[in-house]
């Protein structure tokens, strides 16, 4: 069953595939 | 080869393959293309299933792109394989047999599924929908064995099915919920003329009738249809043609935003920029289209973007349709009912069976229904699409491009010229 959290995880994964995981981590840290 | 982008197309129907045709014309070397098709056939013209059912065409006649077309363009074709999952993180499409195809760009063209009425008995043997070659084949086989057919739904598809089954010798009754046939395409007058023409061919109608249940007959096969008023219609074959539902499951499980269909922007791009969608599975500006002309417009726009030109926007279509029943000429487009401040202009010749109606609002043509004589229908559709003030040729709209060209002042002449050529 899909949930908002898993949907968010998919989008993060897609973003990581596009930009690289380090970039996404950095974005998350900035946002946090 | 390695520099080519990998394009995967899910759906081997008219919209998806039309996009490929445009794309191959624009940028033949840009992509390494893989196509998944759930049906075991190469791309065929779904619109011509009705003539196949009526026995006027064969299956071979309606194939649009044979297997040689795919191989000639280097397309990897997976027939009979249904794509069941899109892994957007790995950028891979997975089919039901485990086949995987990685993509750089993905085009979803999964089409739609016929709606099955939620009534008891809807899964009995002999209850069919009307969507693909398999359905058509099943109807042809049933027509050879059985006598009575009930078609539920008096829309475009239902009437074409009824006509085809009648042409194959079955006793056909059409059950329709609304008070007149094809209410989404015709006004009451034109629908009445259509009904009379089809009754003359031996098709019976139950209008304003709601199906309550499909009843079993001998050997667990369908035997009758019971209506809400308690009456029963004998049926060895039941065809449900009560609408379609966009196939969005694949996109939805991949996390793409879906409304009524897969939501796309004016460039046919979904919420994932690597993924495009065209055809009946799409919701564009909140509208899901089920007719071929809008799908081809979408395909054209999508192809220009896949080709990297970045031009062309799809801005919606005016729905227009023709009934594909031999001997009955019928055309409908736009807002044919009018109402409010719109002005209907009508020509009705009951003797010759001709009915022509155009609807004008604020000087612009917004809708048309032509029955019995569809001359000039393409010209009318063009005038509707360009949304121009046609006050100067208002009196001639009913009579088509020739008369309009005579009435038009010089400034309007170019608009009338192409249609005049078409008639000539």
Boltz contact constraints between the chains, C-beta under 6 A:
constraints:
  - contact:
      token1: [A, 7]
      token2: [B, 255]
      max_distance: 6.0
  - contact:
      token1: [A, 10]
      token2: [B, 255]
      max_distance: 6.0
  - contact:
      token1: [A, 13]
      token2: [B, 89]
      max_distance: 6.0
  - contact:
      token1: [A, 14]
      token2: [B, 88]
      max_distance: 6.0
  - contact:
      token1: [A, 14]
      token2: [B, 89]
      max_distance: 6.0
  - contact:
      token1: [A, 17]
      token2: [B, 89]
      max_distance: 6.0
